[in-house]
Amino acid sequence: MISTSGITLRYGNRALFEDVNIKFIPGNCYGLIGANGAGKSTFLQILSGDVEPTRGDVMITPGERMAVLKQNQFEYDEFEVLKTVIMGHTKLYAIMEEKDAIYSKTDFSDDDGMRAAELEGDFAELNGWEAESDAASLLIGLGIPKPLHEKTMKELDGNEKVRVLLAQALFGSPNILLLDEPTNHLNLESINWLENFLSKFEGTVIVVSHDRHFLNQVCTHIADIDFGKIQMYVGNYDFWYESSQLATRLLSDKNKKVDEKRKELEDFIRRFSANASKSKQATSRKKQLEKLSLEDIRPSNRKYPFINFKPERELGKQILTVENLCKTIDGKLVLDNISFTLNKGDKVVLAGPDGIAKTVLMQILEGELEADSGSFTWGITTTHAYFPNENTKYFDGVDMSLVEWMRQFSKDQDEQFVRGYLGRMLFSGEEATKKATVLSGGERVRCMFARMMLSGSNVLMFDEPTNHLDLESITALNNGLNDFDGTLMIVSHDHQLLQTIGNRVIEITPKGIIDRMSAFDEYNDNPDILKLKEQMYA
């Protein structure tokens, strides 16, 4: 178990945490959530000992081992990949190093023999004989093939290094596991593997992630950072979000009778209890949920942007026709005879491992790039808006206030009208007058959403819209796209976003496209499609 007593962290007059007392129990997975800047990563660093609090203590049950997902990709550049993973268990690695040093001696003494025997006992007790095979299994599960295991870390690219460091944290069955954004740079298969690994993990897991699907699959509890405090909730992220929204609605309706409130709460808890996660903790979590009372569920203090894409014109029958598009980038053929037709009501998930191919297709359809050959035709009733993967050109060097920046894209130049859209994106009051050049990544994304909302377009194209966003903005985007009654095409790594809004999947492969009317999960689980993928990627 790991717990805190009176943890306070101050930077000058600002208190990031104030008198935090919390316990994390073995067998549970805790999702640590909070708005950008709330201190999620910092709190993990306090737990790990990398950041010293102003006052307060962190207590760990004696004898328990903690593992932390390292963030420095270059720390182990001179070490072999397999050895880097084993180094996650510092005690075992130290034993292995000392053993090797003793056995390499030319003048092996009796004392050396006694020490070696002692080390061999400790080595066996820590399952040292299985260390290399266990490390290899972790690496393979996370998508690092065996030929890379003997290479040095500096020979790997950034995505591969992140996966090795994740394997290092998971190695050796730690009692406490601290994970900061563990799904970054993982593909769908590796994320599924990690979800299964954590569902069977018997220790304590505390995880920070912007991947809602991942949090829903692995978390038994949500630890919510707000106003310098941490409030614990039973259930996964969706349960926390829905319950906090329910509490807000109930408290705002002062005329509703308490009995009616309790009935709505009980119905809500019953529904979520029946859909508890697949993990081994599902039964105990269900019991905990059933014990909740109205007082246990509090409204959230979060601020959510209001994202609402409202088309000004209804779509006709003809939306988009693409015929035999081809495009080569830097000598590589990324689009090879791509043909498809968009229909009214299509919510297309654009899939495939080649991110450049998906971006290039959208850039061609938006008119930012020209195809080498082939053609495409937009219907006469369509107006389309595009969210680019890279938005630098819209902001860098633009010496404008946000109000002035938004006016560029608005038919109505009235300041109050423009401020209304900025307010929806959480830029109110003086926030709306700051310069566009000083915006953070997440603020830029919200401005791009406002720009698209102003367009009134009936076809939307999104290329990785959740990058740089906090969970609140991602949830608001998800809700906004669910309500959008036009046609859209989206590229994203956010599993839940794709599953909840998509009704069609177009996957770009080296041998053309796979095009199916299907929800995202059904597409990925379809045996016939899996066989077809093997052929297309062979």
N, C-alpha and C positions, 0 to 999 in steps of 0.2 A: 504494500500500500504506500501511496505517496500523498502527503497532505501539507497544507500551509497554515501558518498561524500568524495573523496580523501583518501579512505582507503589504508593505507600502513602498511605492516607488515614486519619487519626486524628481522633476527636472526644474530647478528654480522654484517658482511659485505654482507650477503646474503639477498636479498629482495624476499620474497615469493609473496607479492603483492605490486604493485607500483601504487598509485594514481588511484584506482578503483572507477569509478562513474557509477552506474547502478541502474535501477528501476525494481521492480517486481510488476506487476499490478494484481489486483483482477480478478478472472475468468480465469487466466492462470496457467498452470503447467509448471515449468521450470526444465529441466534436466540439472544438473550441471555436466559437464564432464571435463576430463583432465587426462593426464598420471599419473601413480603412482608417488606420491610425489609432484604433482602440487599444492596441498592444498585444495582439495575439502571439506574434512571434517573440516579442519581448517576454511575455509570461512563460513561454516554453524555455527561453534562455534563463529565466530565474529558476525554474524547476531543475534545469540541468546544471546550474551553478555557473553558467557563463556570464550572467549578469548579477551583480550584488544588489539586493534591494536596499532602500534607505533604512528600513527596519523590518523586522519579522523574520520568520524561520521557515525553512522547508524541511520536512521530516520524511525519511524513507525507512521502511521496515528493515531492521538490521539483516544483513546477508543478501539482500535483494540487489540485483544488477540492473542498471539502467543503460539503455542504448538510445542514441540520438541520431537522427538523419542529418549528416553533415552537409553544410551548404557550400564549403570551399572545394570547388572542383579540381583545384591544382595541388591540394595538400598531399596527395599520394602519387604524384606524377612519376616518381622514380621506382615505384613498387609494381610488382606483377599484379594483375587483376585478381587472381585467386587469393594471393597473399593479402591483398587489400581487404577483401571480404573477411578473412579470418582475423584480421587485426581489429575487427569490431568487438571481439571478445578479448579484451586486453590481457586478462589473466592467462588464458590459454595460449595466446600468442607469445607472451613473455616466457612461458614454460617451454614452448617449442624452440624459441631462440636460444634459451640457456642450454637445452638438451643438445642442440646442434653444435653449440660452441664447445661443450664438453667432449662430445664424440669426435670432434675434429682435432682434438689435441693429440700431439705425437707422444707426449709424456703423460699418459693417462695414469693417475695415481689411485690408491685405494680410496682416498677421500672423494675423488671424482666419481668412483664407482658407486659409493654410498649416496652421493648427491644425485647421480643419474637414476639410481633405483627409486629414490624419493620422488624425483620428477616424473618418472614413468608412472608411478602410482597416481599422482595428481593428474597427469595427462589422461590416463584411462578414466579416471573419475569424471573428468570434464568431456568425455566422449571424443577425445582427441583423435582416435583412430578413424572416426567418421568425419572429421573436420573438412577434409578436402572434398569428399563426395557430397557432404551437406552444402558446402559453399557452391559447388558446381551446380547442384540442383536449384539453388536460389537464383543463380545467374541465368540459367536456362529458362526458368519460370518467368524471369523479367526480361527475356528477349536478348540475352547476351550469349551468342552461340559458343560452343566449346573451343573453336579455333582462336577466340580472343582471350581465353582464360590465362594463357601463358604470356600474353603481351604485357608491356608496361602500360600504366594508366595514361601516360602522355601520348601513346599511340592511338587512343580512343578519341572519338569526337565528344562534344559536350553532352549530347543526349545519352550516349553510352556511359559516360562517367557518372551521370546522375543515377542511372540504374544500378551501377556497381555500388555507389554509396548507399543506395536503398538496401541492396543485398547485405551490405556491411551492417546496417542497423538491425536487420532482421536475423542475422546470424547468431547461432548459439543459444536460442531460446531465452532472451532477456526477460526479466520479471516486469520491467517497466519500459515502455516504448514511446518515445516522443517523435512525432512525425510532422514536419512542416512542409506542406504542399507535396505529398509523396507521389501524386499522380502526374505532376509536371513531366512532360517529355515521355510519358508512357502511352503506348497504343492501346486499343480497346482490349486486345487479348491479354496484355500485361496487367491492365487495370483489373480485369476479371480474375486473373490469378491472384493479385494482391488482395482483392476482396475475399476470396476463398481462404487465403492464408490467415487473414485477420479474423475471419469468422470462427476459425478453429484455435486461435491464439488464447492461451489460458491466463496470460498476465494482464497488466493494465496498459491500455493504449490511450494516448492523448494525441489528437490529430487536428491540424489546421488544414483546411482545404476549401477551395471555391467550387469544387465539383459536387453538386447537390446529389447526384445519383450515387456517387461514392459514399457520401455521408449517410444517405438513406440506407445503403446496403450494409454498412459496417457499424454504425453508431447505435449504442444502447441508451446513451444520454447526450444531451446538449448542454454545454457550459457557455453561457451567454455573457460576454463582457459588455457592460453598459454603464456609463457614468462612474468608472473606476471600481465597480463591483463586479463580481461574477455570480450569476444566478444559475443553479443547476435545474435541469428539466429531464424527466424521464422520456425516452422515445428518441426517434431520429429527427432529421432536420425538418421534413415535411410536417411531422407532428408538432414540433415547436412552432413552425410558421403558422399552421392552421389554427393551433390553439391560441396563439397570441392574437391573431386576427379575430378569432371568436370572442376572446375576452374583451377586446376593444369594442366590438359591436354590442356585447351584452352590457358593458358599463356605460356606453353612450345612450342606451335606451333605458332611461330611468323609470319609465312607466311599466316595463315588463315585470311580471311577478317573479319572485324568487323561484317558485316551483317550476315555472316555465323555463327559466334560465337553467336550472339544474337538469331538467329533462333534455334540453338541447345539448348540454355538456355531456350527460350520460350517453346519449345517442352518438355523439362525436367520439367519445372514448371507446365505446363498443366497436365502432367501425374501424378505428385504428388498431385496437387490440386484435381484431380478427385478421388484420393485414400486417402483423408484426414481421420483422426481418426474418430471413431464413436461418439466422445464426443460432448457435446453441443456447443463447440467452433468451430466446423468444418467449419461452414459458414463464420465466421469472419476470420478464418485462411486462408481459400481459397482466400478471398479478399486480405489479406496481401501478400500471395504468388504471386498473380497475379500482384502486384505492384512492385515486385522485379526487379531490373535491374542488368546488368552484374557487376556493381561496388559493389552491395550488397553481392555478393558471392565471398569469398576469399579462396585461397588455404590454406589447413591446414599445419601447421608446424610439425604435428605429424610424428613420425617414426614408420612404421609398419614392423614387421618381415616378411621375405619372406618364407612362409611355402608351400612347394611343395613336395608331396609324389609321386615319380615316380617309378613305378614297373620296375624291371630289366627283368622280365619274364612274359609272358602272361599266364593267368590262363586257365586251362583246364576245362572240364565239372564238374569233381568231386572236390568240395572244402572242405566240412566238413560234416561228418555224426556223430550225437550224438544219442546214444541209451540208454535209461533207466538209466541216471546218477542219483545217490543218494549220498548225503553227509550230515553228521550230524556234527555240530559245537557246542561245549560246551553243549552237550545234546539236542540240538535243531535241528530238521530235516529242513534244509534250501533248499535242492534240493531233490525232490521226483519224481523219474522216469521221468526225463527231456529228451525228444527226439525231435530232429528237424534236418533238413538238410539245409546247406547253399548252395546257388546257385551263379553262376557267375553274377555279377552286383548287388547283394543284398547289400543294405545299411541299416543294421538292427539297430533299436532303441531297446535296451534292457530295458524294463520298469518293473514297479512293486514297491511297497512301501518298500520292504525289501532290503536295500542296501547291506547287507551282502551276501544275496543269489546271487545277480548279480556279486559282486566281487569274490565270491567263484567259480562261474561258469567260469569266465575268468581265474582265477588262475589255475583251473583244465585244461582248454584248452591250457594254456601256459606251463603246466608241473610243476608249482610251488606247486601244491597240488595233492594228489591222491584221486580219488573218492572212496567211500565205495563200490560201485557196479556200474555196467554199463560200457559203453565204448564209445570212440570217435575215429574217424579216419580222419586224414588230407589227402587231395589229394596229389598225387605225384608231381604236378606242383606248389603247394603252398609254399610260404615262408611267415611267419607271424611275425609281430612286435606288441609288447604289451606296452601300456602306463598304468602303475599301479596307483592305487589310492594313494598309499604311496610310495614315492621315496627315503626315508631316506637312505636306504642301498647303494644307488648309490653314495652318496655324503659324509655322515658323516664319519670322520676319513680317508678320501681319501686325502692324502697330494700330490696333483697334481695341476698343472696349468690347465686351461681350454683346452689349446692345447693338453697337455698330456692326459687329461681325454677323449677328443674326439678321440684321436688316438686309444684308446682301441677298438673302434667300427668301425674303418675305414680300408678297404682293402688297400687303398692308404695312406701310412705313410708320404707322403710329407707334410711339414708344411704349405705351401701355400694352398694346397688342403683342409686341415683341417680348416685352418683359413677362407677359403671361406664359409664353412658351419657355422662357428661361426659368421661370418659377417652377414649372412642372419638372424641370431637370434639376431642381434644388438650388438654383442660382437666384436668390431673392435679395432685395435691398441693395446694399453696397456690393454684394457678390457679383451683381450683374454689370458693374462698372469696371471690374478689373480687366487687365489686358489679356487678350487671347493668347499671347506668347507665354504667359506664366502658368498656364493650366497644367494640371497633372494628367497622366495618361487616362485615368478614369473620367476626369472632367471633360477632356477632349471627346471621348466616346459619347458622353451624354449630350454634348453639343451637336455631334454628328446625328444623333437620334432626333434632336429637335429640328435640325435642318431637314431631315427626311419627313418628319411629321408636317412641317410647313408646306412641303411639296404637294401634299394631297394625292400622292401617286397610288395607282391601283396595282402596280407590280413592284415588289421590293426584292432587292438582291443584297445579301449579307455575306461578307467574307470575314469570318472570325469576330463576331461582334462582342463576345464576352471577354476578350482579352482586356486586361487592366480593370475589370469591373469587380466590385464587391458583390457579396451574395444578395444584398438588397436590390441592387441594380439589375443583376441577372434575373432575379425572380420577377421584377417589374417588366423586364423585356419579355420574359416567357409569357407572362399574363397578357401583355400587349399583342404579341404575335398570335396567341390563342384566339384573341378577339378580332383579329384582322380578317376581313372578309374578301380580300383580294387574292392575288396569286403571289407566291414568293418562292425564292430559291435561296438556300442557306448552306454555308460551310461553317462548321463549328466542331470543337472538341468537347463541347458540353453535352454529355450523353442524354441528360434529362430533357434539355431543350429540344434535341432532335427527336426523341421518342414522343414527346407530348405534342409537338406541332406538325411533324411530318406525316404525309399520307402517300408519299412516293419517294423512291430512292433511285437516283441516277449515279452509278459508280463509274468513274473514269479509270480504265485499266490500260495496260500496254497494248492490248489487242482490241480496243474499241470500248463501248460502254455496255453496262448491264443496267437495264431500265425496268423497274417493277413498281406497280401500284401496291404499296405495302408500308406499314409502320416500320420504324427503324429496327426495333428489336426483332420483329418477325422476319424481316429481311435477313438479318445476321444469323438467325437461328434456323433458317430454311435449308434443309439438307440438299435440295436440288440446286439452290443458289450457291451453296458451299462447294458442290461439285463443279459448277460452272466457273466459279472463281479459280479453282485449281487449274482449269484449262486456260483461263484468260491470263493467269500470272505465270504459267509454266514457261 
